[in-house]
Amino acid sequence: MKGKFLALGLALAALAAGPASAAEKLVVSTWGGSFRDLIADTIAKKFTADTGVEVEYITGGTIDRLNKAKLAKGSPESDITFTTAHVGWLYATDDLFETLDLAKIPNASKLVPQAKVSPYHIGAWAYVYTIGYRPDLTPKNITFSSWADLWSPELKGMIAAPDFDPSHIIAVSALLAGGSPADWQKGEQKLLALKPNFKAFYTNDANSQQLIATGETPVQIMLSMNAYYMIAQGVPIKLVIPKEGGVLGIDTMAIMKGSKKQELAQKFINTALDPEVQGQIAELKKGSPTVLGAKVSAETAKLPGVFTTAEQWEKETIIIDHKLRAEKTAEWRKWFSENMIAK
């Protein structure tokens, strides 16, 4: 009888020890919809195959998730957080992120310098806000080789831009006026001169898609990923990178301070930076890999706004310092709302 109990005990112990990793889970905070699916179908798929650990998701808007993280400080709901580079600085300055030990994330050695956003968060993929337009509905002589083309009187009442983030056009206006995002006021008069050319300010990606698909705003300052989605739907959009560059955006990953899954979180980030996974992300979303050597098809690599070389990252981007952007966003929104959106 004792032998049976001993055998049963050993069997139970083996069950507990063997599939323990399968019972574990890693919790990831991210946006919902297609971005949650992107992570699930690429990073998480390989991570679970390699470790046996399942991934669960907390989804929500960028600022909503930041506010919830502040309330849960020290006892985070998630182990990993995906957020934009500049909002990541808001987490970091509130001591919500762990300092990353890149020695334990070997694939981080392949990161482009621009994706090493801070000691706390690094890039998962990148994109640009740039000019997308309908050649069938715009003057043939305007090809947007420069951002300055937006100021053409022929584009009166044709342009749309996001109302939720004016940083792109504020930075561009400052640069064209001889300034920079840090002294953005130098571009105020330049920006005000663009006001007659605006038709609308879109509130989200769906609104952007509707405005350009219907032709109501045949020129947009738009997210490159969104443009390629619309092109795949049959909308005749041309996306260009002006000679000054597209305004770079990076979506980043970080480990939450207080997570009890530090080692697994490091493995997850390492998986995200795997060249094969990075290539999958590029193919699915038409975003830029943040590591050099990612396996990207020639067809995708040639798309404007998809950067696969160090030279492209250097020469085809306008970079707004992410920490500065975090500090200035509220001020920029206020000015833009009062001076550009208001009639």
N, C-alpha and C positions, 0 to 999 in steps of 0.2 A: 504494500500500500504506500509506504514511504517512497518507494521507487517511482510509483505513478505520479505522486504529488511533485516529486523532484523533476520528473520529465516534463510535467505540465508547467511547472515554474520556469524551467529552462526555455520551453517553447514560448511562453508569454514574454519572457525577457528578450528572446531573440526577435519576436515581433515588435516589441517596443523599441529595440535598438535599431533594427534593420530599416523599416520604412519611416523612421522618425522624420527624416527630411521631407517626406511626402506630406506629412501632417503640418510641417512648417509653412509659413506664408510670409511674403514680403509685401508690404503695403506701399503703393505708389500713388502720389497725388499728382493729378494732371488735368488737362482740359478734357471735356467729354467729346463725344462724336468721333470724327475721323482721326483726331490726334490720339485719343485713347486707343482706337483700333490700330493705328500705326504702331504704337508701342507694343500692343498685345501681339500683333502679327509678325513683329521683327525681333525686338530686343527680348521681350518676355518669353517668346516661343523658344528661342535658343537658350535663355537663362534657365528655364524650367527643364528643358531637355538635358542640360549639362548638370544641373544640381538636384533635380527632383522637387524643387521648391516652387509652389504655386505663387502667382502674383495676383493680388487684389488691388482694386482701384478706388480712390476717392476722387471724384471729378467735380469741377466747378470753374467759375470764372477766375481770372488772374487775381483780382483784388479780393474777391470773396475768400479765396483759399488763403491768401496772406493774412487776412483778418482772423480767420479761424485758427491759423497757426499761432498767431500772437496770443490768442486766448488759451491755447493748449501748451504754451511755452514750458519746456522742461519735461513734458509728457506728451510727445507728438502723436497725432493720429496716424501719421505715415512715416515710413522709413526713408523714402526717396521723394523729392519734390522736383517736378519739372515746372519751370517758369521762364519768363523772358529775362534776358541778361540784366536789364536795368531794374526790374522789380526784384530780381535776385539780390541786388544790393540792399534793398529795403529789408529783406529777410536777414541778410548778413549783419547789417548795422544794428538790428534788434537782437543779435546773438541767437538766431534760430538755426543756423547752419553749423555743422562741424567743419573744422579745417580738414581739407582732403589730404590724405597721405598718398601721393601719386606713386610712390614706390610700390604700393599695393594695388595699383591700377596700371599694369604694365602697358596696356594699349594707349595710355595717355601720352606716352613718349612720341606718338605719331601725331599728336594734336598740332594744328597750325597755331602760331602764336596768338592770333586774334581770338581763338576759341578758349584760351586760358584767361577767362574773364576775371577771376579773383582767386585767392587761396581757398575759397569756399565753394565756388560753382564754375563748371566748365561746360562747353558747348556740346549739345547732342546733335544738332543740325542747324543750318543757317539758311537765310533767304534775303531778299532785298525788297524794299519798297522802291518802285521805280515807275516809269511811264509805260502804261499800256494804252493802246488806242485802236480805233477801228479805221483802217485805211479806206474802207468803202464809204465812210461818212465824214472824213476830214480832208482838208486841203492837201492836194498831192505834193505841193512844194514843201510841206512841213514833215520832216522825218525824225525830229527829236534827237538829233545828234548831240544836242546840248540841252540841259535843263532850261536854258534861256529861251528856248522855243516856246515854252508854255506862255510866255508873255506876248506872243504874237496877237495883234488885234483881230486876226482872222479866227481866233479861237474863242471869241466872245461868247459867253453862255454855253460852253461845251465841256468844262472840266468838273470833275468830282474828286474829292479827297476825303479821308476819314475825319469825322468830327471828334472821335474819341482819342486821337493821337496826332496832333499837328506837328510833331517833332521833325518829321521828314522835310516838309516844305519850309519850316522855320530854319532848319539847318542849311538847306539849299539856298534860300534867299540870303542868309547871312554870308555864305561862301561867295555867291555871285556879287555881293556888295563889298567884298574885300574883307569880310570878317570871319567869324567862326561860331560854332554853337555856344562857346563860352561867352562871346560878346554879341549875342544874337540880335541885340537891339540895332546893330548896324544894318540889319536887313529889313527893319520894320517898313520903311518907305517902299522898298522894293516889293515887299509882300503886299502892301496896300495897293500897289499899282496892278497887282494880279487879280484883285477882287472882281472886276467886271467879267473876267473870263470864267469865273466859277458859276456853275449851274446848281450844284447840290453838294451836300456833305453827307456821306453815307454813314450809317450807324453800326453796321456789321458786315460780314462777308456776304451774306445773302442779299442785303440791300445793294452792295457794290455790284454783285452779279446781275441783279435785275436792271440796274441803271445802265450798265454797258451792253447787256443783251438786247434791251429794247432800243438802244441808241439814244436814249435821253441824254446821257453824258458819254459821248464817244471818246473822250480822253479822260484817263484816270491816273491818279497817283495810287498805285495798287500793289498789293502783296503778290510777289511773283508766283507763289504756290497757287494762289487763287486764280491768277491769269491762266496758268496751265490747266487748271481744272476746267475753266470755261472754254478754253481752246479744245479740250477733249470732248466737250459737249457740243462742239460745232460752231461756237461763236467766233467770227473771224477777227480775233484780237492779234495785234502784233506787240510783243513785249521788247523793249529796247533798254540798253544800258547806255545812258548819255556819256559823253567823254569825261565828265566829272566823276562818274561812277554812280552806282545805285546805293541807296541808304541801307546799310547792313543791319540785319536783325539776327540775333542768335537766341535760340531756345536752349536753356541750360538745365543741367542736372546737379543736384546737391543731396547730401546726406543730412537728415534732420538731427539737430542736437538733442540727445536724449534717446535716440533710437537704440534698441537693444539688439539690433541686427547689423551691426557695423560691418562685419566681415562679409555677410551676404550682400549688403548694399554696395560694398566695393566691387564684388563680383558682378553685380548687376551693371554698374557703370562701366566696368571693363568690357562686359558683353556689348554694351551700347556702342563702344568705340572699336569693336572688332571690324576690320576692313570689309568683311563680307556683309555684316549687318548694316554698316554705313552705306554700302552700295544698295542694299534693299530699300533703305529709307529714301535714298536719292531717286530710285526708280519709281517708288510709289507716290512720293509727294513732290518730286522735282525740286527738292531742296539741296543745298550744298552739304557734302560730307564735311565734318570738322577734322577729319584725319587725312593725311596724305596717304595715297596708296589704296584708297577705297576702290572696290570693284564696281565701276560704273560703266554702263554701255556707252559706246561712242555716240549714239543718238542722243542720249540724255546729257552727256558731257558737253555737247556743243550748244546746248540751250542757253540763251542769255540769262544770267543770274544763277547759273549752276557753276560753282567754282570747284575745280579739281586740282588746280596747281597753286603753288605759293605765289606765283606772279599774278594770277587772277585775284587772289585774296588781297594782294597789295595794291594793284593798279585799277581794279574795277569796283572799288567800294568807297563809300563815304562812311566813315565811322564816327558816330557821336559817342564820346566817352560815356560808358554805361553808368558810372557813378554820377557824373554830371547830369545825365538824363534823368536819373532817379530823383535828383535834387530839384531839377527844373521843370519836370512834367506838369505839376500843378500850376505853376506860374505861366507856362506856355499855353496850357489849355484855357486859362482865364483870359489871357490877352487875345488868343485866337477867337474865342467865343464872343468877346465884346467887340472886337475890331473887324473880324472877317465873316463870321457866321451871322451876327446880328445885322439886320437890314438898316 
